[in-house]
Amino acid sequence: MTVQKDLEKVIAYCEAVKGTYAMMAQATEEQQAKDMFNSMKNDLDDHMEFLNGRLEYLNQNNELNKKN
């Protein structure tokens, strides 16, 4: 498996986890728990921004993607 495929896989997993955190925040009535789930979801947004940037960089600079 290539690094790009690994990144795509972890980005998809992060999206799923974000959705789970959002559902958990909606499902609880305790404000402190809601805030924590939303905070964790926001943290994942930051992680995903880095991962997507790394994936874009690799896709643009991978020698296998360059035409001779």
N, CA and C of each residue as an Amber inpcrd file, in Angstrom:
protein
   204
   0.8550000  -1.1780000   0.0000000   0.0000000   0.0000000   0.0000000
   0.9010000   1.2420000   0.0000000   0.5340000   2.2120000  -0.7800000
   1.3300000   3.4330000  -0.8670000   0.9940000   4.3880000   0.2740000
   1.8690000   5.3380000   0.4790000   1.6280000   6.3550000   1.5040000
   0.3390000   7.1120000   1.1840000   0.1220000   7.4120000  -0.1010000
  -1.0990000   8.1200000  -0.4890000  -2.3380000   7.3110000  -0.1090000
  -2.3150000   6.0260000  -0.3680000  -3.4700000   5.1730000  -0.0290000
  -3.6670000   5.1320000   1.4810000  -2.5670000   5.0730000   2.2320000
  -2.6640000   5.0960000   3.6910000  -3.3070000   6.3940000   4.1650000
  -2.8950000   7.5130000   3.5920000  -3.4710000   8.8060000   3.9600000
  -4.9530000   8.8710000   3.6110000  -5.3160000   8.3970000   2.4280000
  -6.7230000   8.3860000   2.0380000  -7.5450000   7.5500000   3.0140000
  -6.9880000   6.4390000   3.4440000  -7.6820000   5.5540000   4.3810000
  -7.8880000   6.2370000   5.7350000  -6.8530000   6.8870000   6.2520000
  -6.9760000   7.5300000   7.5580000  -7.8800000   8.7640000   7.4900000
  -7.8840000   9.4660000   6.3690000  -8.7800000  10.6150000   6.1990000
 -10.2360000  10.1330000   6.2200000 -10.5080000   9.0490000   5.5300000
 -11.8750000   8.4880000   5.5300000 -12.2700000   8.0460000   6.9390000
 -11.3320000   7.4480000   7.6570000 -11.6170000   7.0170000   9.0170000
 -11.9100000   8.2250000   9.9060000 -11.1330000   9.2890000   9.7500000
 -11.3620000  10.5150000  10.5250000 -12.7480000  11.0900000  10.2430000
 -13.1730000  11.0540000   9.0050000 -14.5200000  11.5350000   8.6590000
 -15.5820000  10.7340000   9.4110000 -15.3880000   9.4240000   9.4630000
 -16.3450000   8.5720000  10.1750000 -16.3530000   8.8940000  11.6660000
 -15.1870000   9.0820000  12.2410000 -15.0940000   9.4020000  13.6660000
 -15.7290000  10.7590000  13.9440000 -15.4940000  11.7290000  13.0640000
 -16.1290000  13.0460000  13.2130000 -17.6370000  12.9180000  13.2620000
 -18.1800000  12.0900000  12.3900000 -19.6230000  11.8630000  12.3720000
 -20.1070000  11.2340000  13.6660000 -19.3280000  10.3110000  14.1870000
 -19.6860000   9.6620000  15.4510000 -19.6680000  10.6790000  16.5850000
 -18.6460000  11.5120000  16.6470000 -18.5840000  12.5500000  17.6840000
 -19.7810000  13.4890000  17.5810000 -20.1500000  13.8670000  16.3630000
 -21.2960000  14.7560000  16.1770000 -22.5810000  14.0950000  16.6720000
 -22.7500000  12.8090000  16.3630000 -23.9380000  12.0940000  16.8330000
 -23.9520000  11.9960000  18.3520000 -22.7970000  11.7510000  18.9440000
 -22.7230000  11.6370000  20.3990000 -23.0330000  12.9770000  21.0620000
 -22.5600000  14.0670000  20.4510000 -22.8520000  15.3970000  20.9960000
 -24.3490000  15.6780000  20.9500000 -25.0080000  15.2540000  19.8720000
 -26.4380000  15.4590000  19.7430000 -27.2350000  14.5720000  20.6990000
 -26.6960000  13.3860000  20.9850000 -27.4300000  12.3960000  21.7640000
 -27.4270000  12.6700000  23.2680000 -26.4580000  13.4450000  23.7330000
 -26.3780000  13.6710000  25.1710000 -27.0180000  15.0000000  25.5540000
 -27.5410000  15.0370000  26.7450000 -28.1270000  16.2790000  27.2430000
 -27.1700000  17.0230000  28.1630000 -26.0880000  16.3690000  28.5560000
 -25.1110000  16.9760000  29.4520000 -24.2270000  17.9420000  28.6650000
 -24.2590000  19.2070000  29.0110000 -23.5520000  20.2320000  28.2460000
 -22.0430000  20.0090000  28.2290000 -21.4800000  19.5810000  29.3450000
 -20.0320000  19.3540000  29.3910000 -19.6200000  18.2580000  28.4070000
 -20.4130000  17.2110000  28.3220000 -20.1280000  16.1360000  27.3800000
 -20.3080000  16.6200000  25.9470000 -21.3660000  17.3900000  25.6810000
 -21.5780000  17.9670000  24.3410000 -20.3620000  18.7780000  23.9160000
 -19.9040000  19.6300000  24.8340000 -18.7510000  20.4780000  24.5310000
 -17.5040000  19.6500000  24.2360000 -17.2950000  18.5910000  24.9920000
 -16.1210000  17.7450000  24.7890000 -16.1890000  17.0320000  23.4460000
 -17.3490000  16.4660000  23.1070000 -17.4800000  15.7960000  21.8080000
 -17.2680000  16.7850000  20.6600000 -17.8210000  17.9800000  20.7860000
 -17.6300000  18.9940000  19.7450000 -16.1750000  19.4380000  19.6660000
 -15.5100000  19.5280000  20.7920000 -14.0960000  19.8840000  20.8090000
 -13.2570000  18.8040000  20.1230000 -13.5640000  17.5550000  20.3980000
 -12.8310000  16.4610000  19.7600000 -13.0860000  16.4610000  18.2540000
 -14.3090000  16.7670000  17.8530000 -14.6300000  16.8490000  16.4220000
 -13.8200000  17.9690000  15.7640000 -13.7060000  19.1000000  16.4470000
 -12.9270000  20.2200000  15.9190000 -11.4410000  19.8860000  15.8480000
 -10.9480000  19.1400000  16.8360000  -9.5540000  18.6990000  16.7930000
  -9.3070000  17.8380000  15.5550000 -10.2610000  16.9810000  15.2420000
 -10.1200000  16.1400000  14.0490000 -10.0790000  16.9870000  12.7830000
 -10.8340000  18.0910000  12.7570000 -10.7710000  18.9890000  11.5980000
  -9.3450000  19.4840000  11.3850000  -8.6710000  19.8440000  12.4870000
  -7.2860000  20.3030000  12.3850000  -6.3680000  19.1920000  11.8880000
  -6.5560000  17.9900000  12.4010000  -5.7400000  16.8570000  11.9640000
  -5.9670000  16.5750000  10.4810000  -7.2350000  16.6260000  10.0850000
  -7.5620000  16.3310000   8.6940000  -7.0250000  17.3920000   7.7490000
  -6.9740000  18.6300000   8.1950000  -6.3950000  19.6890000   7.3640000
  -4.9350000  19.3670000   7.0650000  -4.2060000  18.9360000   8.0930000
  -2.8130000  18.5410000   7.8810000  -2.7220000  17.3340000   6.9570000
  -3.5340000  16.3080000   7.2160000  -3.4850000  15.0870000   6.4120000
  -3.8310000  15.3620000   4.9530000  -4.8470000  16.1820000   4.7190000
  -5.2150000  16.5260000   3.3370000  -4.1140000  17.3250000   2.6570000
  -3.4810000  18.2150000   3.3900000  -2.3580000  18.9650000   2.8280000
  -1.1990000  18.0570000   2.4720000  -0.9290000  17.1010000   3.3330000
   0.1460000  16.1500000   3.0640000  -0.1830000  15.2940000   1.8430000
  -1.4240000  14.8510000   1.7570000  -1.8450000  14.0490000   0.6100000
  -1.7270000  14.8520000  -0.6800000  -2.1630000  16.0950000  -0.6480000
  -2.0590000  16.9480000  -1.8370000  -0.5940000  17.1330000  -2.2390000
   0.2560000  17.3710000  -1.2600000   1.6890000  17.5380000  -1.5360000
   2.2510000  16.2830000  -2.1920000   1.9510000  15.1290000  -1.6130000
   2.4780000  13.8830000  -2.1680000   1.9470000  13.6250000  -3.5720000
   0.6720000  13.9090000  -3.7870000   0.0990000  13.6980000  -5.1170000
   0.7530000  14.5960000  -6.1490000   1.1130000  15.8080000  -5.7710000
   1.7340000  16.7450000  -6.7040000   3.2130000  16.4520000  -6.9260000
   3.8620000  15.8630000  -5.9310000   5.3120000  15.6880000  -6.0070000
   5.7770000  14.2540000  -6.1220000   4.8760000  13.3290000  -6.2370000
   5.2270000  11.9220000  -6.3800000   5.7640000  11.7000000  -7.7910000
   6.9490000  11.1410000  -7.8670000   7.5780000  10.8890000  -9.1620000
   6.7200000   9.9870000 -10.0520000   5.9370000   9.1080000  -9.4470000
   5.1010000   8.2000000 -10.2410000   3.9620000   8.9530000 -10.9300000
   3.5990000  10.1380000 -10.4090000   2.5160000  10.9190000 -11.0050000
   3.0030000  11.8620000 -12.0980000   4.3100000  12.0280000 -12.2050000
   4.8740000  12.9520000 -13.1900000   5.0550000  12.2580000 -14.5180000
   4.6850000  12.9430000 -15.5690000   4.8440000  12.4040000 -16.9190000
   6.1760000  12.8740000 -17.4680000   6.8570000  11.9750000 -18.1460000
   8.1690000  12.3150000 -18.7470000   8.0000000  12.7580000 -20.1670000
